[in-house]
């Protein structure tokens, strides 16, 4: 049995019959005509991460088994119900970052991991995820952030267990958008998340 139940939340909606389910939350059009849809990216990472956990007997729940953009309250309420029955939950929300109006590429870049300012366990977990994400991706280290102004996300405020939110590069940065669209780079991001999970499982680091 795992020490923890990993509760994965792929942010926003996915694609249904080629139609993106979330307003905004996408890259500008790349020079080759492609667009990075954040919700599709998030689901791709969670799918890879779920496969890694399954192969290594790590207990997890994908909170969003749909391409619909489920309300944050439904995601959090499901996680809280699971955690109420078994106090081993750790919530991991996975995203790509963006800056500006989303119509143009800009220079903002790098990796961030957020936690709620009131969560000491969340802070420790966030720092571990941040360390491994930077190590595996070689993107700029923007830090593990718990500032109440910048990390006041609903999924961090309303969850009843340690919770973190990873921002895995900027879809509004041309170089990083190209990386986030590549299967190889997605594998690196998933592996970084998984490596952190193994560290916590094997060493009880938090």
JODA-V609674 format. One line per field, one symbol per residue. psi: psi as a letter, one per 20 degrees, with the letter a starting at -180 (. if undefined). Layout:
BEGIN
psi = ???
END
This chain:
BEGIN
psi = pqhrooopooqarbpoljppjppblrrrprhjiqpooghggghgghgghgggggijkpprpoinlqiqnqqhhggghgghgghhhokjqppopprqrqqajiiqqaiprapqpqrqhiohghgggghgggghggghhkrpoirppjphghklqgihhiqjrpqrppomrpijpgghggghiqhghhgggghggghgggggghili.
END
